[in-house]
Amino acid sequence: MQDQNNRTMPPQEDYCTIIAPSMAEAMRQFTARGLDREGYSIAGRVGRHELLLADGEATTELFAGEKMFAATFVRRRAAATA
């Protein structure tokens, strides 16, 4: 897609990250939520993460510091016209 000055517009991207105790559970949720039918696909590597919530200068450990699998999915759509 191009804008009024004939420049190529980048696609719009929507992201969804599922955090689960196992990769199998993350994929079950991907299917259960219908993300495949909505055009989402895996965005990159899936791995175990230590998750922290940053709030100003403080951080809080999520899930009591237990490492969880984080799977990020992306849906790319044509850019909206101006």
Secondary structure, DSSP 8 states (H G I E B T S, - for coil): -B-TTS-B---EEEEEEEEESSHHHHHHHHHHTTTTTTT-EE-S--EEE--EEEETTEEEESGGG--EEEEEEEEEE-----
